[in-house]
């Protein structure tokens, strides 16, 4: 339940369009609903501005089906991350109006836009094509949270002229997410070129001494460029969530 749903519910009661018992029934699951293996937080959008997002890794197909069915019952837009192809296929079969995004391993089920799409652009820039899976997770997350997002791919420091060719577009963005593996140098380069919030995502892309993303993470954390925020390895979702929060600051009173 979000603020609009709650306002509508109370307005209907005030106008004698909805009896008290139905209002109470609707409010019973306002904080959360316990479905044995999972406690779904239907109060989260009221508290945080965005509905609960499901982390799908290590959840069984049966657990995920239970969760999606309950979200469907409440008509809550759903984003689930780290959903394998097997789980995505099973969910898509069970819920035909949903969508599975194979590259990002995201599952989405939209009932309505919780708020109008904010056209303040989030620009996602990747060092390499191999970073696209993480970038796509950020892209889909931003869209599900009500913000426009676009991707510029494969402009890493090994061919920095490719990045410079995109500078006009880059400098029009309101928030930038940089996704890079290997040594993570693109975040430092970008940090010295733009005057907007920049969120860096290290990826696990790279050979042995990359240590599954640790070298990129440490490179980004120790960057000499000012004002770079760094999220966890491969966490495109976390970067996009933070970017949306930044863009929503003008709504905070």
Secondary structure, DSSP 8 states (H G I E B T S, - for coil): --HHHHHHHHHHHHTTSS-HHHHHHHHTTSS-EE-SS-EE-TTHHHHHSS---EE-TT--HHHHHHHHHHHHHTT--EEEES--HHHHHHHHHH-TTSEEETTTTEEEE-SS-SS--EEEEEEEEESSGGGHHHHHHHHHHHHHTTEEEEEE----GGGTHHHHTTHHHHTT-SEEEEEE-TT-HHHHHHHTT-SSEEEEEE-S-SSGGGGGGHHHHHHHHT-SSTTEEEE-TT-HHHHHHHHHHHHGGGG--
